[in-house]
Amino acid sequence: MGKRAIFLVMDSVGIGELPDADQYGDQGSHTLGHTAEALGGLALPVLASLGLGRIAAIAGVPAVAQPQAAYGKMAERSPGKDTTTGHWELAGLILEQAFPVYPQGFPAAIIDAFEQAIGRKTLGNVAASGTEIIQRLGADHERTGYPIVYTSADSVFQIAAHEEVIPLEDLYRYCETARQLLTGAHAVGRVIARPFTGKAGAYVRTANRHDYSLQPPGPLMLERVQEAGMTVAAVGKMADIYAGRGITERRASRSNREGIDQTLALMGEVESGLILTNLVDFDMLFGHRNDPVGYGRALEDFDRRLPAILAALRPDDLLVITADHGCDPTTASTDHSREYVPVFLAGSAVQPVDVGTRTTFADVGETILAWLGLKPLGTGAVMRVWR
């Protein structure tokens, strides 16, 4: 058996505004801190034992005297605050220019070209919650057969369609068409198929979502691991975020619970390499819906599952837990927030030290490569916390 890295991304679990947060309208954002305040404190004993309370003051989370992991926080160097940018930087790819976003919907030229290419009109063309827009426009969609186009705080072009109105193969083809159209100044991070079923007033999204990501414009940590002949197993939307680059195996996941179940299963199967998991509930279910109570409960649920992951670590394992951006559920905005993210490194070989404030998320990718004995990318610095 060789060395392994288990890499968990708590989607949107930020830990305080970045110095440039005012440029994004995110002054004062603090996803973890404000969530804890809204609940009168969080019960996160395992994350506390890893050092969470030593990174920032969070109600209910003590600053333990002897943490069981290395801990710190990281600043995002790339411009933006979207999922793709954060994940790409974690894997060692720092962007110089932010992905385009469309808070007022897409330009008429884009929609016109898309409608002409698919031979149908569209509905929507607004920034909206995916669950809300299908309730609002679903009946019109069923009546007309027009797909629903919408975006969000992320750099995304999303297409929603009822599976009995537009078959999945047609919806996927529409997404491929949009991906080909959205280039240059309009090269969004992801085009996403959002199929749903049900009746008016009770529409539900299905598990047949599919993401069409922009190809990363540079090398990724994942590819280094794959090229070394090791496994790179992606759980949840990880494979789509990286456009499949460097991925040798993928496991579907629709929730934090499923993501952790799949991670534990892979920890029992993978001999060497990388297991990477996105835990989506924090962001998708609670951050964007401004639900601090749900967000806090999801954090506490994750904390209760962490002991199983820690117990499954082998002597040659490195566990990395971090996030990709913030999404403060207590602010007026439902968008992501430009925040620091926490980082924890755990394992039997790890020295429980403060790794400080890192200047880029890319330090995670470099640290995983160093742990696995592979060549660096040169975009970040190694957090060499092992003996």
Secondary structure, DSSP 8 states (H G I E B T S, - for coil): ---EEEEEEETT---SB-TTGGGGT-TT--HHHHHHHHTTS---HHHHHHTHHHHS-BTTB---SS-SSEEEEE---SS--SHHHHHHHHTT---SS-----TT---HHHHHHHHHHHTS--EEEEE--HHHHHHHHHHHHHHH---EEEE-SSSEEEEEEETTTS-HHHHHHHHHHHHHH--GGG--SEEEEEEEES-TT--EE-S--EEEE---SS--HHHHHHHTT-EEEEETTHHHHTTTTT-SEEE--SSHHHHHHHHHHHHTT--SEEEEEEE-HIIIIIITTT-HHHHHHHHHHHHHHHHHHHHT--TTEEEEEE-S-B--TTSS--S-B-B-EEEEEESTTB---EEEEES-THHHHHHHHHHTT----SSS-----B-
